[in-house]
Amino acid sequence: MCSTIEIRSNRSRYHIGIGRVHARKHILMLIHDANVTISDATTGEIIRELTIDPNRDYQPRTSKQKTPRSEDRGVTDDPTHP
């Protein structure tokens, strides 16, 4: 299943990843200059917001969940720490 959409701008073609879970859904795209907002046409839920990088053909998704830093998990470099 396709989880990317394609837009053309300034004689360039860009592929935008939206995720497999959104494949075959009707979407609404709002484009202003290089800013793109993609939403589900049925629910209005915003699927993705991005700024087009003109140096890249494929505009990858970025993970919203970041791996916590070791300091945030209580991990230290102290070898004497139990």
C-alpha positions in Angstrom: 0.0 0.0 0.0 1.1 3.5 -0.8 1.9 5.7 2.2 3.3 8.6 0.3 1.8 11.4 -1.7 3.3 13.5 -4.5 3.2 17.2 -5.2 4.8 19.3 -7.9 6.1 22.7 -7.2 8.5 24.9 -9.2 9.0 22.2 -11.8 10.1 19.8 -9.1 8.4 16.7 -7.8 8.3 15.9 -4.1 7.2 12.8 -2.4 5.8 13.2 1.2 5.6 10.2 3.5 2.3 10.1 5.6 2.5 6.6 7.0 0.9 3.3 6.1 -2.0 3.8 8.5 -3.2 6.7 6.3 -3.0 4.8 3.0 -6.2 5.0 0.9 -7.7 7.7 3.0 -9.1 10.9 1.5 -6.9 13.8 2.5 -6.9 17.5 2.3 -3.6 19.4 1.6 -3.2 23.0 2.4 -0.1 24.5 0.7 1.3 27.9 1.2 4.8 28.6 -0.2 6.9 25.7 1.2 4.6 25.0 4.1 2.3 22.0 3.8 -0.5 20.8 6.1 -2.1 17.4 5.4 -5.3 16.4 7.1 -7.8 13.6 7.0 -10.7 14.9 4.8 -13.3 13.0 6.8 -12.3 13.8 10.4 -10.2 16.9 10.0 -7.4 15.4 12.0 -4.0 16.8 11.0 -1.9 14.0 9.7 1.3 16.0 9.1 2.7 19.5 8.9 6.0 20.1 7.2 8.1 22.6 5.3 9.3 21.3 2.0 13.1 20.9 1.8 13.9 21.8 -1.8 17.2 19.8 -1.6 15.3 16.5 -1.1 12.9 14.7 -3.4 11.5 12.5 -0.6 10.3 14.4 2.5 10.6 11.7 5.2 8.4 11.5 8.3 10.1 12.5 11.6 9.4 10.5 14.6 7.3 12.3 17.3 8.5 9.9 19.9 12.1 10.6 20.9 14.3 8.2 22.8 14.8 9.6 26.2 18.3 10.8 27.0 20.2 8.6 29.4 20.1 11.3 32.1 16.3 11.3 31.9 16.2 7.5 32.6 18.5 7.8 35.6 21.5 6.3 33.9 24.8 7.8 34.9 28.5 7.2 33.9 29.5 6.8 37.5 30.9 3.3 37.9 30.3 3.3 41.7 26.6 4.0 41.2 24.6 0.8 42.0 
